[in-house]
Amino acid sequence: MQDLTWEDVAAYLRHGDIVLFPIGATEQHGPAGPLGVDSFVCNDLAEDVARRTNTLCAPPLWYGDSTHHMAFPGTITLRTETEVAVCSDVYRSLARHGFRKIITINGNKSANMPGLLAATKTLHEFELPSVFFAVVDPMKLGRGIATKIKGDVVEHHGGQLEISEVWYKRPELIKKDRLSDTLIDHRAVFSEFFNIDLFGGGHDTIDIPWSADEERAFAPTGQFSPNNGASPELGRRYHEYMVDRLSEFIAWLRRYKGPIGARAAASATQTKAGRRRRSV
């Protein structure tokens, strides 16, 4: 969208109402990964899907909820309530222009999700019932491929999959000589109920937030899990799988008629008409 004029966007809206909104983060990703890993991930995914499906893509938001990484220089964070406010304003702007199907692509796995879900759920319920919202997170969208290509290697912050994806799309940004087999002792820090592998599962978990100073203490390099097995090919398979799956979702969304969105808009129109009749 940032490369177009307002007339180009208006022309798109005459035949389409789907828009992709990428939100990432600017936060440390260990010695090998750039601060923009999460933003590169969501923006590259959004742009590749947009080209594949002829869908418009909004400019990315380069900041997210990264308070837990603030002990590492270069990290820039939004508070959760700020993320909700900023994203809500983006959604309102898009809806006002006529976008009725807004797909948010989150590159900051899990951390941005509380704010994104709060914003979309609240807006859809109380303010924008005619807008269809969807929130995409690689931690969920990539499950079908992650366990097949990473094997039994733990994948967490700064791990091999997200580093591989950036390596595939932007190879000049990865410091290959800083890749390592680092793995923090998750159970000693968080107990056996911690979700050690973001693509694992099958055991009981309890969410435990941690502070920036605590993270610097238990993960002094900022890396949580091994990335010495990262490669452009691994990143290609991981990335292209998610492009395929999200493209399938958009194909479905173009055929979708309700009950979300269309019926809600009709219901809202009927409600307003009833109020007018009662007032007369």
N, C-alpha and C positions, 0 to 999 in steps of 0.2 A: 504493500500500500504506500510506503514511503517513496517509492519510485514513480508513483502515478500522480496525475492531477485530480482535482475534485471532480472534473467532468468524466474522467476515466472511471472513477468509483461510481458515479451516478449511472454510467452506462452499464456497469456490472450489475448494479442493483435492479436494473430493468429485467434481468433474466435470472438472477441468483440472489439468494439471501443467506448463504453460509459464509462464515468468516472464521479463520483460525487466529487465535491469540496466544503467542508463546510468552511464557514467563519463566525466567531462570533464576540466577543468583550471581553475585560476585563474591566469591568466598574461596578460601584456601582449599586446595585439593592435593596436598602433599607436595613433596619435592619434584615430582615428575609432571604434574598436571597444572595447567594455567588456572588463574582465578576465575576465568570465564567458562569453565567446563560445562556447568549446568545451562548457561545461556546459549553456548554453541550447540549443545545437544537439542534443546527445544527449538531453537531457530532453524537449524539444519533440517530437523524433522518436519517442522511446519513448512519450510520452503520446498522441500522435496515432495511432500504430499500435495502442496498447493499446485506445483507444476504437473504432478501426475493426474490430479483430479480437476484441473482448471478452476481452482477455488482461490478466493482472495485471502491474503495473509496480512494481518495487522503487524505494525512494528513491535519488536520484542520489548518486554520489560526486563532490564538487566539486573534488577535488584529484587531480592526476596527475603524470606524470613531466615536469617543466618546468624542470629544472636549467639548461638552456641559455638561459632567459629571466630568470634571477635578477639580472641587472644592471639590471632595470627594476623600480621600486618597485610593490608590490602583488602581484607574482607570489609564489605560495605553492606549493612543490613537495614531492613525495614522492621519495625515492630509489627506483630501480627495484626493489630488494629489498623496500622497504617497500610499494610498490604490489603486488608479488606476494603478500606476507604478508596485507595488508588484503583484497585481492580473494579470496584463498583462503579466508579466514575467512567472507567473505560467501557464497561458494559452498557452503561446508560447512554454514552455517546454513540456507540455502535447501534444500539436499539433505536435511538432517535432517527438515525439515518435510514433505517429500514432493514437492518440485519435481524433476522428472526431465528437463526440457528448459529449459536456462538460456541465454538469448540476451543477450550483452553488447553494448551499443551504445557504441562509443568515439567521443567527440566531439573528442578531441585527436589529430587525424589523424597516424598513423604513430608519434608519440612514445610513446604508451601501449602500442603493440602488442607490443614485446618482453616486457614484464611480463605482459600479458594472455595471450599465447600460452604463455609459460612456465608460468603458473599453471594454465590450463585443460588443457594437454597433460599436465602432471605429475599433476594430480589425477585426470584421466580414466584415465591409465595405471596408477597405483599405489594410488589411494584410492577413487575414485568411478566405477568402470567402468559402472555402471548409469545414469549421468547423461550426457545428450547436451549437449555444449557447442557454441556457435557464437559467433563474434566478428564483429561488424559494424563496418566503418569506412567513412565517407563517401567516402574517397579511392578505395575499391574499389566500393562499392555505387552511387556516383553517376557512374561512368564512362559509362554509357549515355546520360546527358543532358548532362553537363558540357561536353564538347567541342562539342555542338550549340548550346548557348546562350551560351557564353563566347567563341566564335570563336577567334581566335589570341592572345587576351590571356593572358599568363602568370598562372597561379593558384598562389600560394604563401601563406606566412603573412601574415594580414591582408589577403588578396586579396578580389576582388569577390564571389566565390561565398559564402564563409562570412559576409562582412559583409552580403550581400544576404539570406541566410537569417535572420539575426538581425533585420534591418530588417523583413522580412516578418512575423515572429512577435512582435517586441518593438521597434516603431519608435521608441519614446521613448528607447532606449538608444544609438542611433547618432548620432554628432556629424557631421552632414552637411557642415558647413563645414570639416571636417578631412579629408574624402576627398581623395585625391591620386593622381597618376600615378607615384608612387615605384616604382622598380624597381632593386634592388641589382645590382651587377655580379657575378652568380653565378660566371661563368667565371674572373674575376680572383681570386676568393677560393677557389673549390673546384675549379677546372680544368674542362675540357670534359666530364668524367665525372659532373658533378653533375646531379641530376634537377631541372632548372630549373622545369619545370611539373609540379605534382603529378598533373595529369590528362593529361600528355603521354606520351611514350614513343617507342619506335622507335629508341633509341640505347643504346649501352652505358653503364652507370652503375656507380659505386663509392660505397659509403656512407662518409661522412666525418663523424664527430661533431665538434661544436665547443663551446667553453665559453661561459659567460655573458659574460665580458669580451670575448671575440672577437666575439660577436654585437653587443654595444654598439658595437664599433669599426666593423664593416662594415654595420650597420643601425642607425644612431644614433636613428632614430625608432621602431624596432621593427617597421616595416612592410617586408615583403620584395617585394611585388608590387603593381601598380596596383589601386585599388578605386574610382576615380572613375567607373567604369561601373556601379557597384552600384545596385540598385533593388529595391523590394519585389516587383515582378513577376518579376524574375530569381530572387529568393529563393523566391517561391511555386512556380515551375516546378521548381526544383532540389529543394526540400523535398518537394513532393507526389510527385514521381517516386520518391524514396527511400521515402516512406510506402507507395506502391503496391507497390514491389518487395519491401519487407520484409513487407508483408501477404501477398503471394503466397508468400513463403518459409514463413510461419507456417501458411498453409493446407496447404502440402505437409507441414510437420512434423506436423500433426495426423493426417495419414494414414500417416506413416512408421512402419514396424514394425521395422526393423533394417537392417544388422547392429549399428549402434552403439546402445548403450543396452539394448534389450530382450534381445538375444541375449547381450550381455555379462553382464547380470544373471543370465540362466539358466545361463550357464557358471560364474559365480561360485557360484551355489547348488549346482550339481552338484559343483564342486570341494570345497566345504565338506562336502557329504554323503559324498563319497569319503573325506575325512579322518576323519570320524566313524566310518565303517565300518572303516577301517584301525586306528583307535585301539581299537575294540572287539575 
